[in-house]
């Protein structure tokens, strides 16, 4: 079941399991070499810039009736809803396996499992994607253990607990679903405590560099605690800052020292705040489901800080994104709209006007959305994949297919690397050929 193909693999699993249990939380033993620039490709959640957009070219613009060619599949990822990341000829995933919640690496050429390391012994299905910085991997378990492993060997370098070590909390009962951000020598996480809403740690040792306190008057909507996404980087208003969606809505903290700059409460709901905000220039576009809606904010310099001004708010009946994410291409935002719905929508981001909305669609329920080379990739909850053109001129479907297996809700976001489409379905990972002939 776990794709252990040799006695060597079995021994390696046992070794890494014992290592994981023996390394204490917040340990600072380092096995890796010095850091290097982030790798090219899909090395973190939602791609190179955390905006859901792949930079690859030479991809299919339409699919045959049966969909793109299925090249191979891997078993052994473990149970989980997190998407996969890739780099340096390897594929990385976090899953609940028989030995524990594990970070696992596969060889992209042979599809063999290279190593698997237990990062948490609390058996539960993780929801986040690992982040690869070229030498190390960072992943968060559902119970809030942030782990760093050597990408080459799988050795556990350090771990820290969001709840036990950093005073964190999650807004509701589905557990941490974050994919950590690596920015230079730091790894940025969202523990979610009022005194640790965002935290920066030395990526080599796990030592805490700063923690951010949530402002006292953030509004009444939502709940205290972390939401269900990580941070994105903005330079809005001329200040580098980390922005994320937490239980009380959007929060921005200064990258240099963690000082909270501004918050925005109107986008919060009391159940689960999930979508990663879109940031560009001086703008932030944010949305959440459960009957909430969406908003565009403009950031401007305010003394030594930054202030956020709401430019418009869209009620849920106009647009709301549940948990599939959004992409911005030029003057338009594309996403699946509706709570527990993936209705393809194109918005003019400057005005908030719905340019087009497609009620009849091949898939049902929520849709995870990414983009590459002017095309949108929709993965609906029922296991249907759709390709459509990212254009304001109307809904243009370029092909559909059904995944061979879904094993529950088909939620993990797709990933694109080396002209291949990677789709995780719990324990299985499917690889499709996207290269144009």
C-alpha positions as CSV (number, residue, x, y, z in Angstrom):
1,X,0.0,0.0,0.0
2,X,2.8,2.3,0.8
3,X,4.8,1.6,-2.3
4,X,7.7,0.2,-0.3
5,X,9.6,-1.6,-3.0
6,X,12.5,-3.1,-1.1
7,X,13.9,-4.0,2.2
8,X,16.1,-0.8,2.0
9,X,13.0,1.3,1.8
10,X,11.5,-0.4,4.9
11,X,14.7,0.2,6.8
12,X,14.8,3.8,5.8
13,X,11.2,4.4,7.0
14,X,12.1,2.9,10.3
15,X,15.2,4.9,10.7
16,X,13.5,8.2,9.9
17,X,10.6,7.4,12.3
18,X,13.1,6.8,15.1
19,X,14.9,10.0,14.3
20,X,11.7,12.0,14.3
21,X,10.7,10.7,17.7
22,X,14.1,11.4,19.2
23,X,14.5,15.0,18.0
24,X,12.9,17.3,20.5
25,X,10.6,20.1,19.5
26,X,12.5,23.4,18.7
27,X,15.8,21.5,18.4
28,X,18.5,23.3,16.6
29,X,20.7,20.6,15.2
30,X,21.5,21.4,11.6
31,X,22.4,18.9,9.0
32,X,22.1,21.0,5.8
33,X,24.5,23.2,4.0
34,X,24.1,27.0,3.6
35,X,21.0,28.3,2.0
36,X,20.7,28.9,-1.8
37,X,18.2,30.8,-3.9
38,X,14.7,29.3,-4.2
39,X,14.5,26.7,-6.9
40,X,12.6,27.2,-10.1
41,X,9.3,25.4,-10.6
42,X,6.4,24.6,-8.3
43,X,8.3,24.7,-5.1
44,X,5.6,25.9,-2.8
45,X,1.8,26.1,-2.4
46,X,0.2,28.0,-5.4
47,X,3.4,28.1,-7.4
48,X,6.5,30.3,-7.7
49,X,4.9,33.5,-6.4
50,X,2.0,32.0,-4.4
51,X,-0.5,33.5,-6.8
52,X,-1.6,30.3,-8.5
53,X,0.2,31.1,-11.8
54,X,2.8,28.9,-13.4
55,X,5.6,30.5,-15.5
56,X,5.9,27.5,-17.9
57,X,5.3,27.7,-21.6
58,X,4.8,25.3,-24.5
59,X,1.7,23.7,-22.9
60,X,-1.4,22.3,-24.4
61,X,-4.1,24.9,-25.2
62,X,-6.8,22.2,-25.5
63,X,-7.2,18.6,-24.4
64,X,-8.3,15.6,-26.4
65,X,-11.7,14.0,-25.4
66,X,-10.0,11.7,-22.9
67,X,-7.9,14.5,-21.4
68,X,-4.1,14.9,-21.5
69,X,-2.0,11.7,-21.4
70,X,-1.7,10.1,-18.0
71,X,2.0,9.4,-17.7
72,X,2.1,7.6,-14.4
73,X,0.7,7.4,-10.9
74,X,2.4,7.0,-7.5
75,X,1.0,5.4,-4.4
76,X,2.3,6.1,-1.0
77,X,1.6,9.8,-0.4
78,X,-0.5,8.9,2.6
79,X,-3.9,10.4,3.5
80,X,-4.1,14.2,3.1
81,X,-5.6,17.2,1.3
82,X,-2.3,19.1,0.7
83,X,-1.0,19.6,-2.8
84,X,2.4,18.4,-4.0
85,X,5.5,20.5,-4.7
86,X,8.4,19.7,-6.9
87,X,12.1,20.7,-7.5
88,X,15.5,19.2,-8.3
89,X,14.0,16.1,-9.9
90,X,11.9,15.3,-6.9
91,X,8.3,15.4,-5.8
92,X,7.3,16.2,-2.2
93,X,4.1,15.6,-0.3
94,X,2.8,15.4,3.3
95,X,0.5,12.6,4.3
96,X,-0.8,10.5,7.1
97,X,1.0,7.1,6.6
98,X,1.0,4.0,8.8
99,X,4.2,5.2,10.6
100,X,2.8,8.7,11.3
101,X,2.3,12.1,9.6
102,X,5.2,12.1,7.1
103,X,7.0,14.3,4.7
104,X,7.9,12.1,1.7
105,X,10.1,12.6,-1.4
106,X,9.8,10.7,-4.7
107,X,12.1,10.6,-7.6
108,X,10.4,12.2,-10.6
109,X,12.2,9.9,-13.1
110,X,11.9,6.5,-11.5
111,X,8.9,7.3,-9.2
112,X,10.7,5.5,-6.4
113,X,10.3,6.7,-2.9
114,X,13.6,8.3,-1.8
115,X,12.9,8.9,1.8
116,X,10.0,9.5,4.2
117,X,10.3,11.3,7.6
118,X,7.7,11.4,10.4
119,X,7.1,15.0,11.4
120,X,4.2,14.4,13.9
121,X,3.1,11.3,15.7
122,X,-0.5,12.7,16.0
123,X,-2.2,10.6,13.4
124,X,-4.4,13.0,11.4
125,X,-4.8,13.9,7.8
126,X,-2.6,17.0,7.0
127,X,-3.9,19.7,4.7
128,X,-0.8,21.8,3.8
129,X,1.8,21.6,1.1
130,X,5.6,21.4,1.8
131,X,7.8,24.3,0.9
132,X,11.2,23.6,-0.8
133,X,14.0,26.2,-0.7
134,X,16.5,24.2,-2.8
135,X,18.1,22.4,0.2
136,X,15.5,22.1,2.9
137,X,11.8,21.3,3.2
138,X,9.3,22.9,5.5
139,X,5.9,21.5,6.4
140,X,3.1,22.0,9.0
141,X,1.1,19.1,10.4
142,X,-2.6,19.4,11.2
143,X,-1.7,19.7,15.0
144,X,0.6,22.6,14.2
145,X,4.1,21.1,14.2
146,X,6.3,23.0,11.9
147,X,9.2,20.7,10.7
148,X,12.3,21.3,8.7
149,X,14.0,18.4,6.9
150,X,17.1,18.1,4.7
151,X,15.8,17.7,1.1
152,X,18.6,15.4,0.1
153,X,18.5,12.9,2.9
154,X,15.2,13.5,4.7
155,X,16.9,14.0,8.0
156,X,14.9,16.0,10.5
157,X,16.7,19.2,11.3
158,X,14.3,20.9,13.7
159,X,10.7,21.0,14.8
160,X,8.6,23.5,16.7
161,X,5.0,23.4,17.9
162,X,2.8,26.4,17.1
163,X,0.6,25.7,20.1
164,X,3.1,24.5,22.7
165,X,6.1,26.6,21.8
166,X,4.5,29.7,20.3
167,X,1.2,30.1,22.0
168,X,-0.8,29.6,18.8
169,X,-4.4,28.6,18.1
170,X,-6.6,27.7,15.1
171,X,-9.9,29.4,14.6
172,X,-11.9,26.2,14.3
173,X,-11.7,22.5,14.4
174,X,-10.1,21.5,11.1
175,X,-6.6,22.0,12.3
176,X,-3.7,23.9,10.7
177,X,-3.7,23.8,6.9
178,X,-0.8,26.2,6.3
179,X,2.1,26.0,3.8
180,X,5.0,28.0,5.3
181,X,6.7,30.8,3.4
182,X,10.5,30.8,3.0
183,X,11.8,34.4,2.6
184,X,15.6,34.6,2.6
185,X,17.0,33.2,5.8
186,X,13.6,33.1,7.5
187,X,10.6,30.8,7.4
188,X,7.3,32.6,8.1
189,X,4.4,30.8,9.8
190,X,1.0,31.7,11.2
191,X,0.6,30.2,14.7
192,X,-2.5,32.3,15.2
193,X,-2.2,33.3,18.8
194,X,-3.1,36.9,19.7
195,X,0.6,37.4,20.7
196,X,1.9,35.2,17.9
197,X,-0.5,35.8,15.0
198,X,2.5,35.6,12.6
199,X,6.0,34.4,13.5
200,X,9.4,34.5,11.8
201,X,12.0,31.8,12.5
202,X,15.6,31.2,11.4
203,X,15.1,28.6,8.7
204,X,18.3,26.8,9.6
205,X,17.7,26.4,13.4
206,X,14.0,27.2,14.1
207,X,15.0,30.0,16.5
208,X,12.3,32.6,16.7
209,X,13.3,36.0,15.4
210,X,10.0,37.8,16.1
211,X,6.3,37.3,16.8
212,X,3.5,39.6,15.9
213,X,0.7,40.7,18.2
214,X,-2.8,41.1,16.9
215,X,-4.1,44.7,17.3
216,X,-6.7,45.1,20.1
217,X,-9.5,46.5,17.9
218,X,-9.7,44.3,14.9
219,X,-13.5,44.0,14.6
220,X,-16.1,41.5,15.8
221,X,-16.4,39.3,12.7
222,X,-14.8,35.9,12.7
223,X,-13.0,34.2,15.6
224,X,-9.5,34.4,17.2
225,X,-6.9,32.1,15.8
226,X,-5.2,31.2,12.5
227,X,-7.1,30.8,9.3
228,X,-6.3,28.2,6.7
229,X,-3.6,29.7,4.6
230,X,0.0,31.0,4.9
231,X,1.4,34.4,4.2
232,X,2.1,36.3,1.0
233,X,4.6,39.1,0.4
234,X,3.5,42.6,-0.4
235,X,5.4,45.9,-0.9
236,X,2.2,47.9,-0.9
237,X,2.6,51.5,0.3
238,X,6.3,51.1,-0.1
239,X,6.8,48.8,2.9
240,X,7.6,45.1,2.7
241,X,5.0,43.2,4.6
242,X,3.5,39.7,5.1
243,X,-0.2,39.5,4.6
244,X,-2.5,36.5,5.5
245,X,-6.1,35.7,6.2
246,X,-6.7,34.7,9.8
247,X,-9.8,34.1,12.0
248,X,-10.4,37.9,12.3
249,X,-9.8,38.7,8.7
250,X,-6.8,40.1,6.9
251,X,-3.7,41.0,8.9
252,X,-0.5,42.6,7.7
253,X,2.8,42.6,9.6
254,X,6.0,44.5,8.8
255,X,8.6,42.1,7.4
256,X,11.6,43.7,9.1
257,X,10.3,43.3,12.7
258,X,6.8,41.8,12.8
259,X,5.0,44.9,13.8
260,X,1.4,44.7,12.9
261,X,0.6,47.4,10.3
262,X,-3.1,47.0,9.6
263,X,-6.1,44.6,9.8
264,X,-9.3,44.2,7.8
265,X,-12.2,42.5,9.5
266,X,-15.1,42.7,7.0
267,X,-13.9,39.6,5.0
268,X,-13.9,37.3,8.1
269,X,-16.5,34.6,8.8
270,X,-16.8,32.6,12.0
271,X,-16.4,29.1,10.4
272,X,-13.3,29.0,8.3
273,X,-11.3,31.8,6.5
274,X,-9.4,30.0,3.7
275,X,-8.4,31.6,0.4
276,X,-4.9,33.0,0.0
277,X,-5.2,36.8,-0.7
278,X,-4.0,38.1,-4.0
279,X,-1.4,40.9,-3.7
280,X,0.1,43.1,-6.4
281,X,1.4,46.7,-6.6
282,X,-0.5,48.6,-3.9
283,X,-3.5,46.3,-4.0
284,X,-4.9,43.3,-2.1
285,X,-7.9,41.3,-3.2
286,X,-9.4,39.0,-0.6
287,X,-12.4,36.7,-0.3
288,X,-13.9,34.0,2.0
289,X,-17.0,31.7,1.8
290,X,-19.8,30.9,4.2
291,X,-21.8,33.8,2.9
292,X,-19.1,36.4,3.3
293,X,-18.0,37.9,0.0
294,X,-14.9,39.7,-1.3
295,X,-13.1,43.1,-1.2
296,X,-10.4,45.1,-2.9
297,X,-8.1,47.1,-0.6
298,X,-5.6,49.8,-1.6
299,X,-2.4,50.3,0.5
300,X,-0.8,53.6,1.1
301,X,2.0,55.0,3.1
302,X,1.0,56.2,6.6
303,X,3.9,57.7,8.4
304,X,6.3,54.8,9.1
305,X,3.4,52.4,8.6
306,X,0.8,51.5,6.0
307,X,-3.0,51.9,5.9
308,X,-5.5,49.9,4.0
309,X,-8.5,51.5,2.3
310,X,-11.5,49.5,1.1
311,X,-12.2,50.3,-2.5
312,X,-15.2,48.1,-2.8
313,X,-16.9,45.1,-1.1
314,X,-18.7,42.4,-3.1
315,X,-21.5,40.6,-1.3
316,X,-21.6,36.8,-1.3
317,X,-24.3,36.8,-3.9
318,X,-22.0,38.5,-6.3
319,X,-18.7,36.7,-5.5
320,X,-17.3,34.6,-2.8
321,X,-14.5,32.0,-2.9
322,X,-14.8,29.1,-0.6
323,X,-11.4,27.4,-0.6
324,X,-10.2,26.9,-4.2
325,X,-8.2,30.0,-4.6
326,X,-8.2,32.8,-7.2
327,X,-5.8,34.0,-9.9
328,X,-5.2,37.5,-11.3
329,X,-4.2,37.8,-15.0
330,X,-3.9,41.4,-16.2
331,X,-7.0,43.4,-15.3
332,X,-9.1,40.3,-14.4
333,X,-9.5,37.9,-11.6
334,X,-10.6,34.3,-12.3
335,X,-12.0,31.8,-9.7
336,X,-14.7,29.5,-8.7
337,X,-17.5,31.4,-7.0
338,X,-20.1,30.4,-4.5
339,X,-19.9,28.7,-1.2
340,X,-19.1,25.0,-1.8
341,X,-19.4,25.9,-5.5
342,X,-16.9,26.3,-8.3
343,X,-18.9,28.5,-10.7
344,X,-16.3,29.9,-13.2
345,X,-16.3,33.7,-12.9
346,X,-14.3,36.5,-14.4
347,X,-14.1,39.8,-12.5
348,X,-12.8,43.2,-13.5
349,X,-10.6,43.8,-10.5
350,X,-10.6,47.6,-10.8
351,X,-14.4,47.8,-10.5
352,X,-15.5,44.5,-9.0
353,X,-17.9,44.0,-11.9
354,X,-18.6,40.4,-13.0
355,X,-17.5,40.2,-16.6
356,X,-18.9,36.7,-17.1
357,X,-20.2,33.8,-15.0
358,X,-20.7,30.3,-16.3
359,X,-23.6,28.5,-14.5
360,X,-23.4,25.3,-16.7
361,X,-20.1,23.6,-16.1
362,X,-18.6,20.1,-16.3
363,X,-17.8,19.7,-12.6
364,X,-19.6,20.2,-9.3
365,X,-19.0,21.8,-5.9
366,X,-15.8,23.7,-4.9
367,X,-13.0,24.2,-7.5
368,X,-9.3,24.6,-6.9
369,X,-7.9,26.9,-9.6
370,X,-4.5,27.6,-11.0
371,X,-3.2,29.1,-14.3
372,X,-0.5,28.6,-16.9
373,X,0.2,30.3,-20.3
374,X,-3.2,32.0,-20.4
375,X,-5.2,28.9,-19.5
376,X,-7.2,28.1,-16.3
377,X,-7.0,24.7,-14.7
378,X,-10.2,23.9,-12.6
379,X,-10.3,20.9,-10.3
380,X,-13.8,20.4,-9.1
381,X,-14.6,18.6,-5.9
382,X,-16.3,15.7,-7.8
383,X,-12.9,14.8,-9.4
384,X,-13.6,16.6,-12.7
385,X,-10.7,18.6,-14.3
386,X,-11.4,21.4,-16.7
387,X,-9.3,23.6,-19.0
388,X,-10.6,27.0,-20.0
389,X,-9.1,30.1,-21.6
390,X,-8.4,33.0,-19.2
391,X,-10.1,35.7,-21.2
392,X,-12.7,38.4,-20.5
393,X,-14.4,37.7,-23.8
394,X,-16.4,34.8,-22.3
395,X,-16.3,31.2,-21.0
396,X,-14.2,29.0,-23.4
397,X,-13.8,25.4,-22.4
398,X,-10.8,23.7,-23.8
399,X,-11.3,20.2,-22.5
400,X,-12.3,18.1,-19.5
401,X,-11.6,14.7,-18.0
402,X,-12.3,12.7,-14.8
403,X,-9.6,11.7,-12.4
404,X,-9.2,7.9,-12.2
405,X,-9.7,8.0,-8.4
406,X,-10.8,10.7,-6.0
407,X,-11.0,8.9,-2.6
408,X,-13.2,11.5,-1.0
409,X,-13.5,15.3,-1.8
410,X,-11.2,16.2,-4.7
411,X,-9.7,19.3,-2.9
412,X,-5.9,19.4,-3.3
413,X,-4.8,22.2,-5.7
414,X,-3.1,21.0,-8.9
415,X,0.6,21.7,-9.4
416,X,2.5,22.3,-12.7
417,X,6.2,21.4,-13.1
418,X,8.4,20.6,-16.1
419,X,5.3,20.6,-18.4
420,X,3.5,18.1,-16.3
421,X,0.3,18.4,-14.2
422,X,0.4,16.8,-10.8
423,X,-2.8,16.0,-9.0
424,X,-3.0,14.5,-5.6
425,X,-5.9,12.2,-4.6
426,X,-5.2,11.2,-1.0
427,X,-2.6,8.4,-1.1
428,X,-2.2,8.6,-4.9
429,X,-0.5,11.2,-7.1
430,X,-1.3,11.4,-10.8
431,X,1.0,12.9,-13.5
432,X,-0.3,14.2,-16.8
433,X,1.7,15.3,-19.9
434,X,0.9,19.0,-20.7
435,X,3.6,19.5,-23.3
436,X,2.3,20.8,-26.6
437,X,3.3,18.6,-29.6
